[in-house]
Amino acid sequence: MPGQVTDHSSDPQALDIIFIDGFVGETVIGIHHDELHDPQPLRIDLAAGLPRSRACDTDHIGDTIDYSVVRSALHEMLAGHSYRLLEAFAEGVAALLLERFGAHWVRVRVTKPGKFPDVDGVGVMIERRRPAPPASARHTAEVLSLLGAGMVPGERR
C-alpha cells in the first residue's frame, strides 16, 4: 500500500549505507622518489553499512555514523599516516570505519587524481566486512538473551 512502511529491523541483510563521495585531502604517499617529499591530492570515496540504524526511529545523530566525525578522522589520518601504498591506506580507512565507527561493511576507494597525464586517476577500491563473532560469543549472546527473557538455559521444568 502507498505510504505503508515495511519493517526491516529483523532483516539481517538490511543495511543503512552512510557515504562520503569526493573527499579530497593532501598527503605524502607513494613508492617513487618524486612522491615522497611533497603532498599530493588523494580522493577518498567511502560507504559504510550498518544494520538498520536506530537513527531511522530516533532521529538522533548518536544512533548512526556521523559523517562529519568520519571526515575529521580522514583529515587526521592524512596528516599522520606512514603508508606508502594506496592499498595499505585504504585498508587503514576500512579498519577505522569497522573498528572506531562500528560499520559492519565498508567499501573504500582511494584515487590519486592526475597521477599520469593521460588518465583521470589511478587507485584502489576495497570492500571489507566485520568478522562474524566466534561461535562461543554467539552462544554467550544466546544464553544472555534467554536469561534476559527470564529463562535459564538447560533447566528442565
C-alpha positions as CSV (number, residue, x, y, z in Angstrom):
1,M,0.0,0.0,0.0
2,P,1.3,3.5,-0.7
3,G,2.6,5.2,2.4
4,Q,3.0,1.9,4.3
5,V,6.4,1.4,5.9
6,T,8.0,-2.0,5.8
7,D,9.7,-3.1,9.0
8,H,13.3,-4.1,8.1
9,S,14.5,-4.2,11.7
10,S,14.6,-8.0,11.8
11,D,16.2,-8.4,8.3
12,P,19.8,-9.4,8.9
13,Q,20.7,-8.4,5.3
14,A,19.2,-4.9,5.5
15,L,21.9,-2.2,5.7
16,D,21.8,1.5,6.0
17,I,24.7,3.0,4.0
18,I,26.4,6.1,5.1
19,F,28.6,7.5,2.4
20,I,31.1,10.2,1.6
21,D,31.8,10.9,-2.1
22,G,34.6,13.1,-3.3
23,F,36.5,13.8,-0.1
24,V,39.8,15.4,-1.2
25,G,42.9,15.9,1.0
26,E,46.6,16.1,0.6
27,T,49.2,13.7,1.9
28,V,52.6,12.3,1.2
29,I,52.2,8.7,-0.2
30,G,53.9,6.6,-2.8
31,I,56.9,4.5,-3.7
32,H,58.6,6.6,-6.2
33,H,61.2,9.2,-5.2
34,D,59.2,12.1,-6.7
35,E,56.2,11.1,-4.5
36,L,57.9,11.1,-1.1
37,H,58.6,14.8,-0.5
38,D,55.6,17.0,-1.4
39,P,52.0,16.3,-0.5
40,Q,49.7,15.2,-3.3
41,P,46.0,15.1,-3.5
42,L,44.0,12.0,-2.7
43,R,40.3,11.5,-3.4
44,I,38.5,9.2,-1.0
45,D,35.0,7.8,-1.6
46,L,33.6,5.5,1.0
47,A,30.5,3.7,2.0
48,A,29.8,2.2,5.4
49,G,26.9,-0.1,6.1
50,L,25.1,-0.6,9.4
51,P,22.3,-2.9,10.2
52,R,19.1,-0.8,10.2
53,S,20.2,2.3,12.2
54,R,18.3,3.3,15.3
55,A,18.6,6.8,13.9
56,C,15.8,5.9,11.5
57,D,13.5,5.9,14.5
58,T,15.1,8.3,17.0
59,D,16.4,11.0,14.6
60,H,19.5,11.3,16.8
61,I,23.0,11.5,15.3
62,G,24.4,9.4,18.1
63,D,22.5,6.4,16.8
64,T,24.3,6.3,13.4
65,I,27.7,7.1,11.9
66,D,28.3,10.8,12.0
67,Y,30.0,11.5,8.6
68,S,31.3,14.9,9.9
69,V,33.3,12.9,12.5
70,V,34.5,10.5,9.8
71,R,35.6,13.4,7.7
72,S,37.6,14.8,10.6
73,A,39.2,11.3,11.2
74,L,40.2,11.2,7.5
75,H,41.9,14.6,7.8
76,E,43.8,13.3,10.9
77,M,44.7,10.1,9.0
78,L,46.1,12.0,6.0
79,A,48.2,14.2,8.3
80,G,49.7,11.4,10.4
81,H,49.9,8.1,8.4
82,S,53.0,6.3,7.3
83,Y,51.6,4.2,4.5
84,R,53.4,4.0,1.1
85,L,50.8,2.1,-0.9
86,L,47.2,3.1,-1.6
87,E,46.1,-0.4,-0.8
88,A,47.5,-0.1,2.8
89,F,46.0,3.3,3.2
90,A,42.6,2.0,2.0
91,E,42.9,-0.9,4.5
92,G,43.6,1.7,7.2
93,V,40.4,3.6,6.3
94,A,38.4,0.4,6.3
95,A,39.7,-0.6,9.7
96,L,38.9,2.9,11.0
97,L,35.3,2.5,9.8
98,L,34.8,-1.0,11.1
99,E,36.5,-0.6,14.5
100,R,36.0,3.0,15.6
101,F,32.7,3.7,13.9
102,G,31.1,0.3,14.2
103,A,30.4,-0.3,10.5
104,H,29.5,-3.9,9.5
105,W,30.5,-3.5,5.8
106,V,32.7,-0.9,4.1
107,R,33.7,0.0,0.6
108,V,36.7,2.4,0.3
109,R,38.0,3.9,-2.9
110,V,41.2,5.8,-2.9
111,T,42.3,7.7,-6.0
112,K,45.4,9.7,-7.0
113,P,43.9,12.1,-9.4
114,G,46.1,13.3,-12.3
115,K,48.9,10.9,-11.5
116,F,49.6,10.5,-15.2
117,P,48.7,13.0,-17.9
118,D,46.7,10.5,-19.9
119,V,44.3,9.2,-17.1
120,D,41.9,10.9,-14.8
121,G,43.2,9.0,-11.8
122,V,44.7,5.7,-10.5
123,G,43.8,3.9,-7.3
124,V,42.3,1.1,-5.5
125,M,38.9,0.1,-4.2
126,I,38.4,-2.5,-1.4
127,E,35.4,-4.0,0.5
128,R,35.6,-5.4,3.9
129,R,33.2,-6.9,6.4
130,R,33.2,-7.1,10.2
131,P,34.3,-10.6,11.1
132,A,31.5,-12.8,12.4
133,P,31.7,-13.3,16.2
134,P,33.2,-16.6,17.2
135,A,30.8,-19.4,17.9
136,S,31.4,-19.1,21.7
137,A,30.4,-15.4,21.6
138,R,27.2,-16.3,19.7
139,H,26.4,-19.0,22.3
140,T,27.1,-16.4,25.1
141,A,24.7,-13.9,23.4
142,E,22.0,-16.6,23.2
143,V,22.4,-17.5,26.9
144,L,22.2,-13.8,27.9
145,S,19.2,-13.4,25.7
146,L,17.5,-16.4,27.4
147,L,18.4,-15.0,30.9
148,G,17.0,-11.6,29.9
149,A,13.8,-13.3,29.0
150,G,13.6,-14.9,32.4
151,M,14.6,-18.4,31.2
152,V,17.5,-20.5,32.5
153,P,19.2,-22.5,29.7
154,G,19.4,-26.2,30.4
155,E,16.9,-26.1,33.2
156,R,14.1,-28.6,32.9
157,R,10.6,-27.9,34.4
